[in-house]
Amino acid sequence: MDESNRYKKLPNKSDHMCFGCSPVNPCGLRMQFYTDGHAVVSWITVADHLCGWTDRVHGGVISVILDEIMSWSALYLLKSFTVTKSLTVDFLKPVFIGDTIKAEGRPVNVKNNKDASMEGILYNSDGELCARSTGTFLILPPKVAKRMGVLTDKTIQDYERIMET
């Protein structure tokens, strides 16, 4: 299922502990992100300590994956810092622990440079649609993100480099 050669890998920082995307969080998902310029994707194999019923990925973990892929889509494709305002998830098929799943995110609509509507999709290794999400993300100018304590000057600089790749 390796279609990653169609995509360019996005850089990530290694000095944070985000549950979704930190490469150093020992309990996290360690998501890596790729883009073709239209969408951002990630392939994840969810560890068994994140199960819900029996051998299924917990719905909260599925929600995190979709939130994360939409956030990175906004960061890279919209060149914007964002925070999640709302998130809706439709669980369509079970997602199994140990299966390599594909998350895909893309912008749907930007409203007045304040809000962005995003879409997230999750496929199993057979290419079947398992979950779909829509989210509204508040677009944060760097000064506002800093004032809110969401980002530091260094974090802003680091992620602005990612946005430029």
JOSULDA-V392298 format. One record per residue. N is the residue number from 1. RES is the residue in one small letter. PSI is psi in radians with two decimals (999 if undefined). NEAR is the number of other C-alpha atoms within 10 Angstrom. D_FIRST is the distance of its C-alpha to the first C-alpha in whole Angstrom. Layout:
n->N res->RES psi->PSI near->NEAR d_first->D_FIRST
n->N res->RES psi->PSI near->NEAR d_first->D_FIRST
//
This chain:
n->1 res->m psi->0.31 near->10 d_first->0
n->2 res->d psi->1.66 near->6 d_first->4
n->3 res->e psi->0.18 near->7 d_first->6
n->4 res->s psi->-0.35 near->15 d_first->9
n->5 res->n psi->-0.26 near->9 d_first->11
n->6 res->r psi->-0.22 near->10 d_first->12
n->7 res->y psi->2.70 near->15 d_first->13
n->8 res->k psi->2.28 near->15 d_first->16
n->9 res->k psi->2.36 near->17 d_first->16
n->10 res->l psi->2.46 near->16 d_first->19
n->11 res->p psi->2.78 near->15 d_first->22
n->12 res->n psi->2.72 near->17 d_first->23
n->13 res->k psi->2.69 near->14 d_first->26
n->14 res->s psi->0.26 near->12 d_first->27
n->15 res->d psi->0.65 near->11 d_first->30
n->16 res->h psi->2.92 near->13 d_first->29
n->17 res->m psi->0.44 near->16 d_first->29
n->18 res->c psi->2.28 near->17 d_first->27
n->19 res->f psi->-0.65 near->19 d_first->25
n->20 res->g psi->-0.83 near->20 d_first->22
n->21 res->c psi->-0.07 near->22 d_first->21
n->22 res->s psi->2.27 near->20 d_first->24
n->23 res->p psi->-0.10 near->19 d_first->22
n->24 res->v psi->-0.06 near->16 d_first->25
n->25 res->n psi->1.97 near->16 d_first->26
n->26 res->p psi->-0.35 near->10 d_first->26
n->27 res->c psi->-0.07 near->14 d_first->25
n->28 res->g psi->-3.11 near->17 d_first->23
n->29 res->l psi->-0.41 near->22 d_first->19
n->30 res->r psi->0.76 near->19 d_first->19
n->31 res->m psi->2.44 near->22 d_first->17
n->32 res->q psi->2.60 near->18 d_first->16
n->33 res->f psi->2.55 near->24 d_first->16
n->34 res->y psi->2.74 near->22 d_first->15
n->35 res->t psi->2.66 near->21 d_first->16
n->36 res->d psi->0.15 near->14 d_first->17
n->37 res->g psi->-0.25 near->12 d_first->20
n->38 res->h psi->-0.50 near->12 d_first->20
n->39 res->a psi->2.86 near->21 d_first->18
n->40 res->v psi->2.35 near->28 d_first->17
n->41 res->v psi->2.80 near->29 d_first->13
n->42 res->s psi->2.44 near->21 d_first->12
n->43 res->w psi->2.27 near->23 d_first->10
n->44 res->i psi->2.44 near->18 d_first->12
n->45 res->t psi->1.92 near->17 d_first->13
n->46 res->v psi->2.27 near->25 d_first->16
n->47 res->a psi->2.71 near->15 d_first->19
n->48 res->d psi->-0.33 near->15 d_first->21
n->49 res->h psi->-0.04 near->11 d_first->24
n->50 res->l psi->0.48 near->19 d_first->23
n->51 res->c psi->2.79 near->19 d_first->23
n->52 res->g psi->-1.94 near->15 d_first->25
n->53 res->w psi->2.29 near->10 d_first->26
n->54 res->t psi->-1.81 near->10 d_first->25
n->55 res->d psi->0.40 near->15 d_first->21
n->56 res->r psi->2.54 near->17 d_first->21
n->57 res->v psi->2.35 near->23 d_first->20
n->58 res->h psi->2.43 near->20 d_first->23
n->59 res->g psi->-0.57 near->18 d_first->24
n->60 res->g psi->-0.62 near->13 d_first->25
n->61 res->v psi->-0.71 near->17 d_first->22
n->62 res->i psi->-0.73 near->22 d_first->20
n->63 res->s psi->-0.71 near->21 d_first->23
n->64 res->v psi->-0.79 near->14 d_first->23
n->65 res->i psi->-0.80 near->26 d_first->19
n->66 res->l psi->-0.70 near->27 d_first->20
n->67 res->d psi->-0.76 near->27 d_first->23
n->68 res->e psi->-0.76 near->24 d_first->21
n->69 res->i psi->-0.63 near->30 d_first->19
n->70 res->m psi->-0.66 near->33 d_first->22
n->71 res->s psi->-0.79 near->28 d_first->24
n->72 res->w psi->-0.54 near->26 d_first->22
n->73 res->s psi->-0.73 near->28 d_first->22
n->74 res->a psi->-0.77 near->27 d_first->25
n->75 res->l psi->-0.89 near->19 d_first->26
n->76 res->y psi->-0.84 near->26 d_first->24
n->77 res->l psi->-0.58 near->19 d_first->24
n->78 res->l psi->-0.12 near->17 d_first->28
n->79 res->k psi->0.78 near->16 d_first->29
n->80 res->s psi->2.49 near->22 d_first->30
n->81 res->f psi->2.41 near->24 d_first->31
n->82 res->t psi->2.82 near->24 d_first->31
n->83 res->v psi->2.61 near->17 d_first->31
n->84 res->t psi->2.20 near->16 d_first->30
n->85 res->k psi->-0.75 near->13 d_first->33
n->86 res->s psi->2.71 near->12 d_first->32
n->87 res->l psi->2.28 near->17 d_first->28
n->88 res->t psi->2.31 near->15 d_first->28
n->89 res->v psi->2.30 near->18 d_first->25
n->90 res->d psi->2.06 near->12 d_first->24
n->91 res->f psi->1.96 near->16 d_first->22
n->92 res->l psi->-0.62 near->12 d_first->21
n->93 res->k psi->2.69 near->13 d_first->19
n->94 res->p psi->2.58 near->15 d_first->19
n->95 res->v psi->2.22 near->25 d_first->16
n->96 res->f psi->2.45 near->22 d_first->16
n->97 res->i psi->2.40 near->20 d_first->17
n->98 res->g psi->-0.26 near->15 d_first->14
n->99 res->d psi->2.43 near->17 d_first->11
n->100 res->t psi->1.98 near->18 d_first->9
n->101 res->i psi->2.76 near->23 d_first->10
n->102 res->k psi->2.17 near->21 d_first->10
n->103 res->a psi->2.44 near->25 d_first->13
n->104 res->e psi->2.32 near->25 d_first->15
n->105 res->g psi->2.64 near->29 d_first->18
n->106 res->r psi->2.69 near->25 d_first->21
n->107 res->p psi->2.56 near->22 d_first->25
n->108 res->v psi->-0.72 near->12 d_first->26
n->109 res->n psi->2.49 near->12 d_first->30
n->110 res->v psi->2.23 near->17 d_first->32
n->111 res->k psi->1.98 near->10 d_first->36
n->112 res->n psi->0.52 near->8 d_first->39
n->113 res->n psi->0.37 near->11 d_first->37
n->114 res->k psi->-0.68 near->12 d_first->37
n->115 res->d psi->2.55 near->19 d_first->34
n->116 res->a psi->2.30 near->23 d_first->31
n->117 res->s psi->2.28 near->20 d_first->29
n->118 res->m psi->2.77 near->23 d_first->25
n->119 res->e psi->2.42 near->25 d_first->22
n->120 res->g psi->2.45 near->28 d_first->19
n->121 res->i psi->2.48 near->22 d_first->17
n->122 res->l psi->2.21 near->29 d_first->14
n->123 res->y psi->2.57 near->19 d_first->11
n->124 res->n psi->-3.14 near->20 d_first->10
n->125 res->s psi->-0.26 near->16 d_first->7
n->126 res->d psi->0.05 near->10 d_first->9
n->127 res->g psi->0.19 near->11 d_first->9
n->128 res->e psi->2.41 near->13 d_first->13
n->129 res->l psi->2.14 near->17 d_first->15
n->130 res->c psi->-0.56 near->18 d_first->16
n->131 res->a psi->2.63 near->22 d_first->19
n->132 res->r psi->2.49 near->21 d_first->20
n->133 res->s psi->2.58 near->20 d_first->23
n->134 res->t psi->2.58 near->22 d_first->25
n->135 res->g psi->2.66 near->23 d_first->27
n->136 res->t psi->2.22 near->23 d_first->30
n->137 res->f psi->2.27 near->23 d_first->31
n->138 res->l psi->2.17 near->20 d_first->34
n->139 res->i psi->2.17 near->25 d_first->34
n->140 res->l psi->1.98 near->18 d_first->36
n->141 res->p psi->2.57 near->13 d_first->38
n->142 res->p psi->-0.70 near->20 d_first->38
n->143 res->k psi->-0.70 near->13 d_first->41
n->144 res->v psi->-0.76 near->13 d_first->41
n->145 res->a psi->-0.67 near->18 d_first->38
n->146 res->k psi->-0.79 near->15 d_first->40
n->147 res->r psi->-0.62 near->10 d_first->43
n->148 res->m psi->-0.19 near->11 d_first->41
n->149 res->g psi->0.23 near->9 d_first->40
n->150 res->v psi->-0.69 near->15 d_first->36
n->151 res->l psi->2.62 near->17 d_first->36
n->152 res->t psi->2.95 near->15 d_first->38
n->153 res->d psi->-0.76 near->11 d_first->39
n->154 res->k psi->-0.76 near->9 d_first->37
n->155 res->t psi->-0.73 near->16 d_first->34
n->156 res->i psi->-0.82 near->17 d_first->34
n->157 res->q psi->-0.77 near->13 d_first->35
n->158 res->d psi->-0.81 near->14 d_first->31
n->159 res->y psi->-0.46 near->19 d_first->29
n->160 res->e psi->-0.58 near->17 d_first->31
n->161 res->r psi->-0.70 near->12 d_first->30
n->162 res->i psi->-0.74 near->16 d_first->26
n->163 res->m psi->-0.51 near->19 d_first->27
n->164 res->e psi->-0.25 near->8 d_first->28
n->165 res->t psi->999 near->10 d_first->25
//
